[in-house]
Amino acid sequence: MERFVNAAKVDEVTRGTGKLVFIEGLSIALFNSDGAFYGLENRCPLDGASLSDGFLAGSLVECTGDKARFFVPTGECLSPPEGEHLRSYRVRVDKEDIYVDLGQRSASESEDEIETGLQPGAVMDLAAQ
């Protein structure tokens, strides 16, 4: 079930960076990867570091602590030990607002149902789903 919650303003997440947001007790890292927005669980499963402070290069974020790398659109861990994936959150951008879907499953569980990386101004048609 979808449940989009306002997370931030588009201009609060600078291109090529992450921003930490707290929504309903969840720590979520929002990323702006070349103008596309993504949401991931903020805590690195390998060392507990905050991923919102990580180094973002294209679609990859590198943990500042153990240098683990994660694929931002899905949360897939690309560094040993592989399999320590992050929960990813579907993101919707509506004008200047970024919304995160707190009701959906992670992208790694259901990749074909997840629409991530919407550009500013793009509005997901919820009626069509």
C-alpha positions as CSV (number, residue, x, y, z in Angstrom):
1,M,0.0,0.0,0.0
2,E,1.4,3.4,-0.9
3,R,1.8,6.1,1.7
4,F,3.7,9.1,0.4
5,V,5.0,11.5,3.1
6,N,6.5,14.9,2.5
7,A,10.3,14.6,3.2
8,A,12.0,17.7,1.9
9,K,12.1,20.5,-0.6
10,V,13.9,19.9,-3.9
11,D,16.3,22.8,-3.3
12,E,17.4,21.3,0.1
13,V,19.1,18.3,-1.6
14,T,21.9,19.7,-3.7
15,R,22.9,17.8,-6.9
16,G,25.5,15.2,-6.1
17,T,24.8,15.1,-2.4
18,G,22.6,13.5,0.2
19,K,20.4,14.8,3.0
20,L,19.3,13.1,6.2
21,V,15.6,13.3,7.0
22,F,13.7,11.8,9.9
23,I,10.2,10.7,9.1
24,E,8.0,8.9,11.6
25,G,11.0,7.6,13.5
26,L,12.8,6.5,10.3
27,S,16.3,7.8,9.4
28,I,16.2,8.2,5.6
29,A,19.0,9.4,3.3
30,L,17.7,11.4,0.3
31,F,20.1,11.6,-2.7
32,N,20.1,13.9,-5.7
33,S,22.0,12.0,-8.4
34,D,22.3,14.2,-11.4
35,G,18.8,15.7,-10.8
36,A,17.1,12.3,-10.0
37,F,16.0,11.8,-6.4
38,Y,16.3,8.5,-4.4
39,G,15.6,7.5,-0.8
40,L,17.6,4.8,1.2
41,E,17.8,3.6,4.7
42,N,20.4,5.9,6.2
43,R,22.4,3.5,8.3
44,C,25.2,1.4,6.7
45,P,24.6,-2.2,7.6
46,L,28.3,-3.0,7.8
47,D,29.5,-0.3,10.2
48,G,26.5,1.8,11.2
49,A,27.7,5.1,9.6
50,S,25.3,7.6,8.2
51,L,25.1,7.2,4.4
52,S,23.6,10.7,3.9
53,D,27.2,11.9,4.5
54,G,28.7,9.4,2.1
55,F,30.4,10.2,-1.2
56,L,27.9,10.2,-4.1
57,A,29.2,9.4,-7.5
58,G,26.5,8.9,-10.2
59,S,24.3,6.2,-8.9
60,L,26.6,4.9,-6.2
61,V,27.1,6.1,-2.6
62,E,30.2,5.2,-0.7
63,C,30.1,4.9,3.1
64,T,32.5,7.3,4.9
65,G,33.4,4.6,7.4
66,D,34.1,1.3,5.8
67,K,34.0,2.5,2.2
68,A,31.1,0.1,1.3
69,R,29.4,1.1,-1.9
70,F,25.6,0.9,-2.5
71,F,23.6,1.3,-5.7
72,V,21.3,4.3,-4.9
73,P,18.2,3.3,-6.9
74,T,17.8,-0.1,-5.2
75,G,20.0,-0.1,-2.1
76,E,22.0,-3.1,-3.4
77,C,25.4,-3.5,-1.7
78,L,28.2,-3.7,-4.2
79,S,31.0,-4.3,-1.7
80,P,32.0,-7.4,0.2
81,P,30.3,-8.8,2.1
82,E,27.6,-8.6,-0.5
83,G,24.1,-9.3,0.6
84,E,23.9,-6.5,3.2
85,H,21.3,-4.5,1.2
86,L,19.6,-1.3,2.3
87,R,15.9,-0.6,2.3
88,S,15.1,1.7,-0.6
89,Y,12.1,4.0,-0.7
90,R,10.1,5.0,-3.7
91,V,10.3,8.8,-4.2
92,R,7.9,11.2,-5.9
93,V,8.7,14.8,-6.8
94,D,5.9,17.2,-7.2
95,K,7.0,20.7,-8.1
96,E,9.4,21.7,-5.3
97,D,8.4,18.9,-2.8
98,I,10.0,15.5,-2.4
99,Y,7.8,12.7,-1.1
100,V,8.9,9.3,0.2
101,D,6.6,6.2,0.1
102,L,6.6,4.7,3.6
103,G,4.1,2.1,2.7
104,Q,6.0,0.2,0.0
105,R,8.4,-2.7,0.2
106,S,12.1,-2.3,-0.5
107,A,13.2,-2.2,-4.1
108,S,15.3,-5.3,-3.5
109,E,12.1,-7.2,-2.7
110,S,10.0,-5.9,-5.5
111,E,12.1,-4.0,-8.1
112,D,9.6,-4.2,-10.9
113,E,7.1,-2.3,-8.7
114,I,9.4,0.5,-7.7
115,E,9.6,3.8,-9.6
116,T,12.7,5.8,-8.4
117,G,14.7,8.7,-9.6
118,L,11.9,11.0,-10.8
119,Q,13.1,14.4,-12.1
120,P,11.8,17.6,-10.6
121,G,8.5,18.5,-12.0
122,A,7.6,14.9,-12.7
123,V,4.4,13.7,-11.0
124,M,3.7,10.0,-10.7
125,D,0.2,9.1,-11.8
126,L,-1.1,7.2,-8.8
127,A,-4.5,6.6,-10.4
128,A,-2.8,4.5,-13.2
129,Q,-1.4,2.0,-10.7
